[in-house]
Amino acid sequence: MPKPELEKVQVKKLRQIVKKAYSNNKFYHDLYKKHNINPGDIKKLEDIQKLPFLEKKTVRTAYPYGTALVPREQILELHTTSGTTGKPTPCFATEKDIDYWGELNARELWMTGIRPGDVLLNSYGYGLPTGGFGFHYGALKMGCMVIPKGTGETVRQIQLILDFGVTAVCMTPSYAIYIGQKAKEDGINIARKSKLRIGLFGAEPWSMAVRNNIEKLFGITAYDEYGMTEFLGPGQGCECSERDGMHTWADAFILECIDPKTGEWVDEGEPGELVWTWISADGTGVIRYRSRDLSSVWWDKKCKCGRTHPKFAAVKGRTDDSVSIGGFIVYPSQVEEVLMRHREIGANFRMVIENVKGLDKLTVKAEVQDKKVVKDKTKSAKLAKALQTELKSVIGLKSVIELVPPDTLPRSEAGESKTATHRVEDRRK
Ligand SMILES: [Zn+2]
């Protein structure tokens, strides 16, 4: 469908969901009353800007069932965020939602080249956060075999890939690196020994260097995908064959990009924060939800893959992930990008921020691949110097680089989504 047609669908669905939320749900009714909004005020797409943003903290006040748009008896599945920073945010799926969810995920698997008859190893967690279930339902819908492995048991993951003719995998990029390195250590060449062709990776920002590394370790083409548990997770966006931004699904979501400070729309393609509205939802109202994810949004007239759905860029970080160090705003993903350019550096690093005599000091501790690098003083000093110079050109700030042996820094659980809290140790607080 060309853009104007898709937008017509979006306006129609937006009007319906706002009306449903206003009429059936006390949380939305009170919220819109407070902001003087009547569902009839929404006539065109731009009118979405009249609606107030939802934030994690606002949604929390509706916990537990406050954002449900249907009677409890119609809800078939409950998912929630991990709730590491407070009460978890629930998502209620009806039969219609689960069906649509499977459909969106099937589109994404198809878009990356997976076809009926493929064998998908699903190493996302099967649990309250939605990671595993989305692709599972998508695979079933398409008619491709899925192995619901979930996270952990790295040796078993490798075994499944080799023994059952797995052709595609999905998991977090950091877990992929972990599995790939483990196989390499054990003398197994997955790229050569397996039937793998395709991988879908998401749930955390990953650099181009990490992508190249995964592709080499597994002998696959790697695709970026996106999902938030508040919207049932996977199925919100994925790269197509062009791998130039992810397509989101205009019939299911309205995706806005705002200036995080002013809340105003930024121009098409300009950086900003993603704001999602779930217009195809049946069980849960999530209207104008601030994701905190930094990206950009644009509509290609027609992507080379043939799809007309809008696109958004890989997530560069989160508005609440950044740390201010000596007046510079630094994202852990920027540091990772620089570190991963060097093959001597391993998968794990940590940023330590201290205040020394009134001045902020950043120390980047980075694990090396081989402990010999640390022992060779000349080599390690040269590498640290190079990293310091490169890092300064990216973040604007001079830092101290400390190279440490492999497996010496705290590691997030394998397969668990990696947030900045694992990367940043702020001793100023
Ligand atoms: Zn495309």
Residues whose N, C-alpha, C, O or C-beta is under 5 A from the ligand:
A	BS01	ZN	C240 E242 C303 C305 R307
